């Protein structure tokens, strides 16, 4: 059973047709990269697959849920519980520690506070940040901040994680470490990733590369 199945996704902005009928299936445990030239529709597709935006037409099933029949409130809850996000800019809250930033989605989901904190500590330890739990984002390197963002994406044990240019703001060494981390999480946790990237090295590592050109998958 596919983890994600998109059928005939279309999205227009005024007279501009950005997605022109996208069909895509993702299996559990896959790491899939989405590549293409600027303006090809990569980020628009990622936002729709991640339920941050709705298509004009088409359907999307994630973990056996037809997501676009949900109300906005139902969809927001589904997104928080079943989907993780890692962006180019980590969007960590500057006044909260690394541990608190990771815990937030779990608290929003109404999960037991102690359980959430234990999982957050475990994730941060797995990601090599055991000694950084009490540090503010400003006290962390760029690579450490992005690892905190990855832990935050994983806190609710999502079915799938979407990453939009996750290493675009990192130097080459930290980018390489982040890329390897995605595959280690896939191997150790069975985590599924869909990654929009211009980084050819990351795209080459993926189990499968999906190329978008002019709003369609080649």
Helices and strands as residue ranges (DSSP letters): E 4-13, E 16-26, E 31-35, H 42-49, E 57-62, E 65-66, G 67-69, H 72-82, E 83-87, H 98-108, H 113-126, G 130-132, G 137-139, H 142-154, E 160-164, H 172-189, E 193-196, H 200-205, E 208-213, E 216-217
